[in-house]
Amino acid sequence: MNSTKNNRTVFIVDSPAPPVVTVDNEAQALYVHFNRRARVAKTKEVLCNREGVITVDLDRKGKVVGIEAIGVDSVSIRTLCQKAHVAAPRTDFAETRWQPAFAATN
């Protein structure tokens, strides 16, 4: 379920599982997978400026599947979630796994 705060939608991550972050250094892009089994039904662009492009992928129930950031040099997951208007109160970020883009299909 998503909520509205200060006239802006806040997207909610429903999973307590740690995310998997796929990094593509060449493309200056990353994708934070919160639910690898869910299918993306809708993509919301939440930021598009000189800082880059950030989109939030949602499943058919409106739950966050993942966050994509393109054109970023470096960013923390906390900052990315803030910029994407994503709240993940139950997610265990301490066990976040990182993988290069070429290994994402393995």
Secondary structure as the mmCIF struct_conf table of DSSP 4:
data_model
#
loop_
_struct_conf.conf_type_id
_struct_conf.id
_struct_conf.beg_label_comp_id
_struct_conf.beg_label_asym_id
_struct_conf.beg_label_seq_id
_struct_conf.end_label_comp_id
_struct_conf.end_label_asym_id
_struct_conf.end_label_seq_id
STRN STRN1 SER A 3 LYS A 5
TURN_TY1_P TURN_TY1_P1 ASN A 6 ASN A 7
STRN STRN2 ARG A 8 ILE A 12
BEND BEND1 ALA A 17 ALA A 17
HELX_LH_PP_P HELX_LH_PP_P1 PRO A 18 PRO A 19
STRN STRN3 VAL A 20 ASP A 24
TURN_TY1_P TURN_TY1_P2 ASN A 25 GLN A 28
STRN STRN4 ALA A 29 HIS A 33
BEND BEND2 PHE A 34 PHE A 34
TURN_TY1_P TURN_TY1_P3 ARG A 36 ARG A 37
BEND BEND3 ALA A 38 ALA A 38
HELX_LH_PP_P HELX_LH_PP_P2 ARG A 39 VAL A 40
STRN STRN5 LYS A 42 ASN A 49
TURN_TY1_P TURN_TY1_P4 ARG A 50 GLU A 51
STRN STRN6 GLY A 52 LEU A 58
TURN_TY1_P TURN_TY1_P5 ARG A 60 LYS A 61
BEND BEND4 GLY A 62 GLY A 62
STRN STRN7 VAL A 64 ILE A 70
BEND BEND5 GLY A 71 GLY A 71
BEND BEND6 ASP A 73 ASP A 73
HELX_RH_AL_P HELX_RH_AL_P1 ILE A 77 ALA A 84
TURN_TY1_P TURN_TY1_P6 HIS A 85 HIS A 85
STRN STRN8 VAL A 86 ALA A 87
TURN_TY1_P TURN_TY1_P7 PRO A 89 ARG A 90
HELX_RH_3T_P HELX_RH_3T_P1 PHE A 93 GLU A 95
STRN STRN9 ARG A 97 PRO A 100
HELX_RH_3T_P HELX_RH_3T_P2 ALA A 101 ALA A 103
TURN_TY1_P TURN_TY1_P8 ALA A 104 THR A 105
#
